[in-house]
Amino acid sequence: QVQLVESGGGLVQPGGSLRLSCAASGSISAIYAMGWYRQAPGEQRELVAAIWSGGSTNYADSAKGRFTISRDNAKNTTYLQMNSLKPEDTAVYYCNADIRLHIATRTYNYWGQGTQVTVSS
């Protein structure tokens, strides 16, 4: 069974930085894409950033220039470096991944439990 575990969330002042981590574990054959989504209370979940196995990336307009997504393939881990944080960045951040299992012939999508990010003075 595949698990995605997020860490690195917390309380930070406006203008501060946080680095989120997401580690995948299980009978993994390949991870084709990993990404970060966020959801504020009462709002829809939205894509923040994504990274594919070849290294290409995609960012939400609100994240461009402030956030950087990366991955360590040897550790099956993705990171989201968040700089110049704003109060509107406050949300639960969820890790997502498209993963091929050793026992499967297709990819499956997985979600982590989420980590809280609060930006407030």
JOVEN-V372903 format. One record per pair of residues at least 12 apart in sequence whose ideal C-beta (glycine too) atoms are under 7 Angstrom apart, sorted by the first residue. I is the first residue (numbers start at 1). GAP is how many residues later the second one is. Records with the same first field share a line. If there is no record, write none. Layout:
I: GAP / GAP
//
This chain:
1: 25
2: 22 / 24 / 26 / 97 / 99 / 108
3: 22 / 23
4: 18 / 20 / 91 / 93 / 106 / 107 / 108
5: 17 / 18 / 107
6: 14 / 15 / 16 / 87 / 89 / 106 / 107 / 108 / 109
7: 14 / 108
8: 12 / 13 / 107
9: 84 / 106 / 107 / 108
11: 107 / 109
12: 73 / 107
13: 108
14: 71 / 72 / 73 / 105 / 107
15: 69 / 70
16: 69
17: 65 / 66 / 68
18: 64 / 67 / 99
19: 60 / 62
20: 16 / 59 / 60 / 62 / 73 / 95
21: 56 / 58
22: 12 / 55 / 56 / 73 / 90
23: 52 / 53 / 54
24: 52 / 73 / 75
25: 51
27: 74 / 75 / 76
28: 48 / 71 / 73
29: 71 / 72 / 73
30: 70
31: 22 / 45 / 66 / 68
32: 20 / 21 / 66 / 68 / 75
33: 17 / 19 / 64 / 65
34: 17 / 37 / 44 / 63
35: 12 / 14 / 15 / 16 / 61
36: 12 / 13 / 33 / 44 / 57 / 59
37: 57 / 59
38: 53 / 54 / 55
39: 52 / 53
40: 50 / 51
46: 14
47: 13
48: 12 / 15 / 19
49: 14 / 18 / 20 / 31
50: 19
51: 18 / 19 / 20 / 27
57: 12
66: 16 / 17 / 18
67: 13 / 14 / 15
68: 13
78: 17
85: 34
86: 33
87: 32 / 33
89: 28 / 30
90: 27 / 28 / 29
91: 26
92: 22 / 23 / 24
93: 21 / 22 / 24
94: 17 / 18 / 20
95: 17
96: 13 / 15
97: 13
//
